[in-house]
Amino acid sequence: MSLAPTSPTSTAVTGLPGVAVISRIRRVVIVALIAALVYPTLMVASRGYCPGGFDGSGGFIDASGRPVDEAPLCVQLTLGPNPLVYLGIAAIVLLALGRVMNASDQAAALKTLNRASIGVAVLVGLAIVVSHIWFFMIPMEEFTSGSWTVFSPFPFGSIDVTTTPMSGE
């Protein structure tokens, strides 16, 4: 038996092969879940407008102050999330996973997953900003009881329009 020193062999465990790719996939999924929760939270806004009011005798007046027989219509706009954004998030994640499975090396897979995380964040951020700017640029004072049109910031958000007659309550 020899007491000569032996060279140590490297037997340190570094994890499974592809652990960097798996951790990046986990990050993409977490970013997608957070984005799917943040999107509906920040996509809530509403505005209302009632042209006209009541005169001294309890009758109705229109926006110009002229007496009218019927109660003016009040318009309520509500901004909400659009399901197409959720489909966009899912599409980005699934396309990235498909590209990772066909990647030629680990660097290409990591690059694809990084871009997927950025893509999800940009999609949700863009949807929120565009929808809110679009929503608050709608000229509420131009709504009349005769006709009006609301263009939604499709596909980033959806606007629900509710009209009700003005009430004295």
Backbone as CSV, one residue per row, in Angstrom:
resi,resn,N_x,N_y,N_z,CA_x,CA_y,CA_z,C_x,C_y,C_z
1,MET,0.825,-1.149,0.000,0.000,0.000,0.000,0.883,1.229,0.000
2,SER,0.626,2.105,-0.916,1.466,3.262,-1.076,0.813,4.453,-0.400
3,LEU,1.617,5.256,0.237,1.126,6.472,0.870,1.372,7.694,0.001
4,ALA,1.653,7.487,-1.221,1.906,8.594,-2.141,0.613,9.375,-2.339
5,PRO,0.740,10.682,-2.392,-0.480,11.483,-2.578,-1.098,11.217,-3.945
6,THR,-2.370,11.122,-3.928,-3.090,10.913,-5.187,-3.716,12.240,-5.605
7,SER,-3.840,12.405,-6.880,-4.437,13.653,-7.367,-5.952,13.578,-7.158
8,PRO,-6.499,14.655,-6.581,-7.941,14.626,-6.332,-8.702,14.712,-7.660
9,THR,-9.720,13.947,-7.761,-10.559,13.996,-8.957,-11.759,14.888,-8.684
10,SER,-12.159,15.557,-9.675,-13.281,16.485,-9.531,-14.591,15.713,-9.594
11,THR,-15.235,15.592,-8.458,-16.518,14.893,-8.403,-17.610,15.817,-7.874
12,ALA,-17.381,17.123,-7.964,-18.383,18.072,-7.483,-19.622,17.996,-8.378
13,VAL,-20.748,18.002,-7.747,-22.009,17.920,-8.464,-22.404,19.328,-8.904
14,THR,-22.609,19.511,-10.179,-22.982,20.823,-10.703,-24.453,20.882,-11.082
15,GLY,-25.185,19.840,-10.891,-26.603,19.836,-11.221,-26.857,19.100,-12.515
16,LEU,-28.086,19.087,-12.878,-28.480,18.410,-14.110,-27.944,19.151,-15.325
17,PRO,-27.721,18.430,-16.389,-27.371,19.115,-17.619,-28.553,19.996,-18.048
18,GLY,-28.270,21.205,-18.419,-29.322,22.113,-18.856,-30.026,22.843,-17.727
19,VAL,-29.412,22.861,-16.549,-30.059,23.526,-15.418,-30.245,25.018,-15.681
20,ALA,-29.357,25.622,-16.446,-29.500,27.047,-16.770,-30.744,27.276,-17.630
21,VAL,-30.989,26.375,-18.555,-32.170,26.496,-19.415,-33.438,26.285,-18.590
22,ILE,-33.415,25.313,-17.721,-34.596,25.042,-16.881,-34.885,26.229,-15.965
23,SER,-33.867,26.828,-15.388,-34.107,27.981,-14.512,-34.622,29.181,-15.317
24,ARG,-34.171,29.327,-16.555,-34.658,30.410,-17.402,-36.099,30.161,-17.830
25,ILE,-36.460,28.903,-18.057,-37.860,28.574,-18.362,-38.742,28.927,-17.167
26,ARG,-38.256,28.609,-15.980,-39.002,28.956,-14.769,-39.197,30.467,-14.689
27,ARG,-38.174,31.228,-15.025,-38.286,32.691,-14.994,-39.322,33.189,-15.996
28,VAL,-39.342,32.612,-17.186,-40.327,33.019,-18.194,-41.742,32.737,-17.689
29,VAL,-41.946,31.586,-17.081,-43.270,31.233,-16.561,-43.669,32.182,-15.435
30,ILE,-42.753,32.516,-14.545,-43.051,33.440,-13.450,-43.369,34.836,-13.992
31,VAL,-42.593,35.304,-14.958,-42.869,36.612,-15.568,-44.248,36.603,-16.222
32,ALA,-44.593,35.519,-16.906,-45.902,35.423,-17.558,-47.030,35.421,-16.527
33,LEU,-46.856,34.712,-15.432,-47.890,34.692,-14.387,-48.050,36.055,-13.729
34,ILE,-46.949,36.712,-13.437,-47.017,38.051,-12.840,-47.681,39.023,-13.818
35,ALA,-47.315,38.937,-15.091,-47.920,39.812,-16.096,-49.423,39.552,-16.209
36,ALA,-49.820,38.281,-16.136,-51.237,37.939,-16.223,-52.020,38.430,-15.009
37,LEU,-51.356,38.643,-13.895,-52.016,39.186,-12.699,-51.983,40.717,-12.680
38,VAL,-50.906,41.304,-13.161,-50.772,42.762,-13.165,-51.688,43.383,-14.219
39,TYR,-51.814,42.749,-15.358,-52.596,43.301,-16.467,-54.038,43.642,-16.061
40,PRO,-54.812,42.705,-15.505,-56.192,43.088,-15.158,-56.260,44.063,-13.985
41,THR,-55.250,44.062,-13.148,-55.232,44.982,-12.013,-55.066,46.423,-12.478
42,LEU,-54.222,46.653,-13.465,-53.960,48.003,-13.946,-54.836,48.411,-15.130
43,MET,-55.681,47.515,-15.606,-56.538,47.818,-16.750,-57.950,48.185,-16.319
44,VAL,-58.081,48.852,-15.204,-59.401,49.243,-14.710,-59.479,50.762,-14.699
45,ALA,-60.470,51.273,-15.398,-60.720,52.710,-15.397,-62.170,52.913,-15.818
46,SER,-62.748,54.007,-15.353,-64.103,54.320,-15.797,-64.288,55.824,-15.820
47,ARG,-65.193,56.251,-16.675,-65.532,57.664,-16.818,-67.016,57.749,-17.102
48,GLY,-67.624,58.798,-16.636,-69.035,58.986,-16.885,-69.342,60.428,-17.221
49,TYR,-70.443,60.627,-17.935,-70.844,61.970,-18.322,-72.361,61.997,-18.459
50,CYS,-72.970,62.968,-17.824,-74.410,63.189,-17.934,-74.627,64.594,-18.484
51,PRO,-74.950,64.710,-19.768,-75.182,66.042,-20.334,-76.547,66.568,-19.897
52,GLY,-76.555,67.685,-19.261,-77.817,68.278,-18.840,-78.005,68.201,-17.341
53,GLY,-79.268,68.292,-16.942,-79.574,68.256,-15.521,-81.035,68.562,-15.298
54,PHE,-81.300,69.236,-14.193,-82.673,69.569,-13.813,-82.837,71.086,-13.773
55,ASP,-84.036,71.535,-14.159,-84.317,72.966,-14.040,-84.993,73.231,-12.690
56,GLY,-85.380,74.479,-12.429,-85.947,74.852,-11.140,-87.281,74.199,-10.839
57,SER,-88.024,73.810,-11.854,-89.336,73.207,-11.626,-89.287,71.684,-11.610
58,GLY,-88.111,71.099,-11.651,-87.979,69.643,-11.591,-87.961,68.971,-12.950
59,GLY,-88.014,69.732,-14.037,-87.933,69.165,-15.380,-86.482,68.974,-15.791
60,PHE,-86.307,68.360,-16.936,-84.961,68.078,-17.432,-84.507,69.158,-18.400
61,ILE,-83.211,69.397,-18.411,-82.594,70.279,-19.395,-81.466,69.520,-20.078
62,ASP,-81.171,69.891,-21.325,-80.076,69.237,-22.040,-78.758,69.938,-21.731
63,ALA,-77.709,69.533,-22.407,-76.375,70.087,-22.144,-76.295,71.569,-22.457
64,SER,-77.173,72.057,-23.335,-77.174,73.479,-23.685,-78.057,74.310,-22.759
65,GLY,-78.754,73.665,-21.837,-79.618,74.385,-20.912,-81.045,74.541,-21.393
66,ARG,-81.392,73.905,-22.508,-82.758,73.977,-23.027,-83.621,72.910,-22.370
67,PRO,-84.880,73.216,-22.058,-85.758,72.209,-21.459,-86.069,71.086,-22.460
68,VAL,-86.087,69.864,-21.961,-86.425,68.691,-22.775,-87.461,67.863,-22.029
69,ASP,-88.219,67.054,-22.775,-89.284,66.241,-22.181,-88.751,64.967,-21.543
70,GLU,-87.704,64.401,-22.134,-87.151,63.144,-21.631,-85.855,63.400,-20.881
71,ALA,-85.559,62.489,-19.973,-84.304,62.586,-19.222,-83.129,62.374,-20.173
72,PRO,-82.100,63.225,-20.085,-80.910,63.006,-20.924,-80.244,61.677,-20.566
73,LEU,-79.590,61.092,-21.560,-78.890,59.831,-21.319,-77.520,60.097,-20.723
74,CYS,-77.217,59.367,-19.661,-75.886,59.413,-19.067,-75.062,58.295,-19.692
75,VAL,-73.812,58.587,-19.977,-72.921,57.621,-20.608,-71.838,57.238,-19.612
76,GLN,-71.640,55.945,-19.429,-70.600,55.431,-18.532,-69.686,54.536,-19.365
77,LEU,-68.403,54.864,-19.408,-67.402,54.052,-20.113,-66.557,53.323,-19.084
78,THR,-66.322,52.051,-19.314,-65.503,51.250,-18.412,-64.434,50.528,-19.218
79,LEU,-63.183,50.755,-18.859,-62.055,50.099,-19.520,-61.731,48.808,-18.779
80,GLY,-61.517,47.755,-19.517,-61.186,46.470,-18.912,-60.194,45.709,-19.772
81,PRO,-59.702,44.596,-19.253,-58.730,43.797,-20.000,-59.378,43.098,-21.195
82,ASN,-58.564,42.827,-22.189,-58.999,42.109,-23.377,-58.405,40.703,-23.332
83,PRO,-59.210,39.663,-23.527,-58.684,38.291,-23.483,-57.589,38.017,-24.510
84,LEU,-57.516,38.817,-25.569,-56.472,38.585,-26.573,-55.070,38.819,-26.016
85,VAL,-54.936,39.657,-24.998,-53.622,39.864,-24.380,-53.175,38.583,-23.681
86,TYR,-54.118,37.894,-23.033,-53.770,36.615,-22.400,-53.352,35.588,-23.447
87,LEU,-54.031,35.593,-24.588,-53.630,34.702,-25.676,-52.238,35.070,-26.193
88,GLY,-51.938,36.367,-26.230,-50.608,36.812,-26.639,-49.523,36.342,-25.679
89,ILE,-49.800,36.435,-24.385,-48.836,35.955,-23.385,-48.600,34.462,-23.569
90,ALA,-49.683,33.697,-23.696,-49.551,32.248,-23.875,-48.806,31.920,-25.169
91,ALA,-49.089,32.652,-26.223,-48.416,32.396,-27.496,-46.919,32.659,-27.395
92,ILE,-46.547,33.746,-26.727,-45.120,34.047,-26.566,-44.420,32.930,-25.807
93,VAL,-45.021,32.483,-24.704,-44.403,31.422,-23.895,-44.316,30.125,-24.686
94,LEU,-45.395,29.735,-25.338,-45.387,28.462,-26.070,-44.455,28.492,-27.282
95,LEU,-44.411,29.597,-27.996,-43.478,29.703,-29.119,-42.031,29.656,-28.637
96,ALA,-41.760,30.300,-27.514,-40.395,30.276,-26.971,-40.009,28.858,-26.571
97,LEU,-40.917,28.146,-25.932,-40.603,26.766,-25.528,-40.374,25.884,-26.752
98,GLY,-41.145,26.101,-27.799,-40.936,25.343,-29.030,-39.587,25.632,-29.659
99,ARG,-39.182,26.898,-29.633,-37.871,27.257,-30.188,-36.741,26.721,-29.328
100,VAL,-36.956,26.673,-28.000,-35.919,26.134,-27.108,-35.715,24.649,-27.383
101,MET,-36.805,23.938,-27.635,-36.668,22.497,-27.915,-35.902,22.247,-29.204
102,ASN,-35.944,23.189,-30.126,-35.234,23.033,-31.396,-33.927,23.821,-31.441
103,ALA,-33.498,24.392,-30.314,-32.282,25.215,-30.288,-31.052,24.353,-30.544
104,SER,-30.079,24.956,-31.198,-28.860,24.227,-31.545,-27.894,24.121,-30.374
105,ASP,-27.951,25.081,-29.452,-27.081,25.024,-28.276,-27.737,25.776,-27.123
106,GLN,-27.092,25.714,-25.975,-27.643,26.331,-24.770,-27.709,27.851,-24.890
107,ALA,-26.740,28.458,-25.516,-26.740,29.919,-25.660,-27.949,30.387,-26.472
108,ALA,-28.286,29.670,-27.521,-29.453,30.037,-28.336,-30.737,29.864,-27.539
109,ALA,-30.809,28.815,-26.739,-31.996,28.577,-25.911,-32.162,29.683,-24.878
110,LEU,-31.066,30.070,-24.226,-31.133,31.133,-23.222,-31.519,32.465,-23.852
111,LYS,-31.009,32.736,-25.029,-31.332,33.973,-25.739,-32.825,34.022,-26.074
112,THR,-33.361,32.894,-26.528,-34.788,32.809,-26.843,-35.632,33.039,-25.602
113,LEU,-35.248,32.448,-24.484,-36.019,32.600,-23.242,-35.927,34.020,-22.694
114,ASN,-34.769,34.645,-22.835,-34.643,36.050,-22.415,-35.571,36.938,-23.239
115,ARG,-35.599,36.697,-24.534,-36.471,37.489,-25.409,-37.947,37.245,-25.091
116,ALA,-38.284,36.024,-24.698,-39.671,35.726,-24.345,-40.085,36.504,-23.092
117,SER,-39.212,36.561,-22.103,-39.515,37.329,-20.883,-39.714,38.800,-21.215
118,ILE,-38.824,39.328,-22.031,-38.934,40.732,-22.431,-40.212,40.942,-23.250
119,GLY,-40.526,40.023,-24.143,-41.717,40.124,-24.973,-43.005,40.161,-24.159
120,VAL,-43.093,39.312,-23.144,-44.283,39.298,-22.282,-44.404,40.628,-21.546
121,ALA,-43.307,41.104,-20.978,-43.337,42.367,-20.234,-43.697,43.541,-21.145
122,VAL,-43.150,43.567,-22.347,-43.433,44.655,-23.288,-44.890,44.599,-23.745
123,LEU,-45.396,43.413,-24.026,-46.786,43.277,-24.454,-47.738,43.833,-23.400
124,VAL,-47.561,43.428,-22.157,-48.458,43.881,-21.091,-48.264,45.372,-20.820
125,GLY,-47.032,45.839,-20.776,-46.790,47.262,-20.552,-47.379,48.116,-21.660
126,LEU,-47.191,47.704,-22.899,-47.736,48.430,-24.037,-49.265,48.424,-24.004
127,ALA,-49.846,47.287,-23.674,-51.307,47.195,-23.602,-51.868,48.151,-22.557
128,ILE,-51.228,48.227,-21.413,-51.709,49.101,-20.343,-51.573,50.567,-20.747
129,VAL,-50.414,50.951,-21.244,-50.176,52.354,-21.597,-51.075,52.793,-22.758
130,VAL,-51.132,52.019,-23.828,-51.939,52.387,-24.990,-53.415,52.469,-24.607
131,SER,-53.890,51.508,-23.849,-55.306,51.493,-23.473,-55.681,52.694,-22.621
132,HIS,-54.858,53.017,-21.650,-55.182,54.156,-20.783,-55.109,55.480,-21.543
133,ILE,-54.109,55.651,-22.376,-54.021,56.887,-23.162,-55.226,56.994,-24.087
134,TRP,-55.548,55.922,-24.765,-56.676,55.909,-25.677,-57.976,56.207,-24.926
135,PHE,-58.151,55.558,-23.788,-59.378,55.706,-23.007,-59.580,57.139,-22.529
136,PHE,-58.533,57.763,-22.017,-58.676,59.106,-21.477,-58.660,60.194,-22.551
137,MET,-58.396,59.832,-23.804,-58.488,60.792,-24.901,-59.884,60.820,-25.524
138,ILE,-60.770,59.942,-25.087,-62.134,59.930,-25.610,-62.834,61.195,-25.125
139,PRO,-63.364,62.006,-26.042,-64.013,63.261,-25.633,-65.425,63.003,-25.091
140,MET,-65.562,62.952,-23.787,-66.843,62.663,-23.148,-67.882,63.755,-23.409
141,GLU,-67.463,64.996,-23.507,-68.398,66.105,-23.662,-69.081,66.106,-25.026
142,GLU,-68.554,65.358,-25.976,-69.136,65.330,-27.311,-70.209,64.269,-27.465
143,PHE,-70.457,63.489,-26.422,-71.523,62.506,-26.496,-72.858,63.228,-26.427
144,THR,-73.762,62.883,-27.333,-75.113,63.422,-27.300,-76.068,62.237,-27.234
145,SER,-77.293,62.509,-26.911,-78.257,61.418,-26.829,-78.603,60.879,-28.211
146,GLY,-78.260,61.640,-29.274,-78.588,61.205,-30.621,-77.664,60.135,-31.161
147,SER,-76.369,60.391,-31.163,-75.446,59.422,-31.739,-74.060,59.584,-31.143
148,TRP,-73.331,58.487,-31.089,-71.956,58.494,-30.635,-71.295,57.176,-30.981
149,THR,-69.998,57.205,-31.036,-69.216,56.015,-31.341,-67.993,56.006,-30.438
150,VAL,-67.664,54.824,-29.927,-66.465,54.657,-29.114,-65.583,53.635,-29.814
151,PHE,-64.363,54.035,-30.111,-63.405,53.104,-30.686,-62.544,52.555,-29.568
152,SER,-62.532,51.250,-29.467,-61.787,50.584,-28.409,-60.317,50.461,-28.803
153,PRO,-59.424,50.447,-27.816,-57.998,50.259,-28.127,-57.684,48.791,-28.429
154,PHE,-58.475,48.203,-29.308,-58.320,46.807,-29.674,-56.929,46.581,-30.239
155,PRO,-56.236,45.557,-29.915,-56.564,44.408,-29.078,-56.051,44.526,-27.649
156,PHE,-55.662,45.715,-27.230,-55.033,45.862,-25.918,-56.011,45.948,-24.762
157,GLY,-57.185,46.488,-24.998,-58.166,46.637,-23.937,-59.549,46.668,-24.541
158,SER,-60.552,46.592,-23.692,-61.915,46.677,-24.195,-62.667,47.726,-23.393
159,ILE,-63.571,48.415,-24.077,-64.355,49.464,-23.433,-65.819,49.056,-23.474
160,ASP,-66.444,49.020,-22.309,-67.875,48.764,-22.209,-68.577,50.106,-22.084
161,VAL,-69.655,50.271,-22.820,-70.432,51.496,-22.806,-71.800,51.184,-22.217
162,THR,-72.195,51.965,-21.198,-73.503,51.826,-20.583,-74.202,53.169,-20.640
163,THR,-75.430,53.154,-21.115,-76.224,54.388,-21.130,-77.443,54.185,-20.255
164,THR,-77.727,55.162,-19.435,-78.907,55.140,-18.564,-79.519,56.529,-18.565
165,PRO,-80.832,56.594,-18.438,-81.447,57.911,-18.331,-81.068,58.559,-17.001
166,MET,-80.915,59.867,-17.013,-80.592,60.605,-15.805,-81.744,60.443,-14.818
167,SER,-81.403,60.215,-13.563,-82.440,60.083,-12.546,-82.234,61.137,-11.479
168,GLY,-83.306,61.443,-10.783,-83.243,62.480,-9.760,-82.854,61.950,-8.392
169,GLU,-82.401,60.735,-8.296,-82.062,60.150,-6.989,-80.660,60.476,-6.581
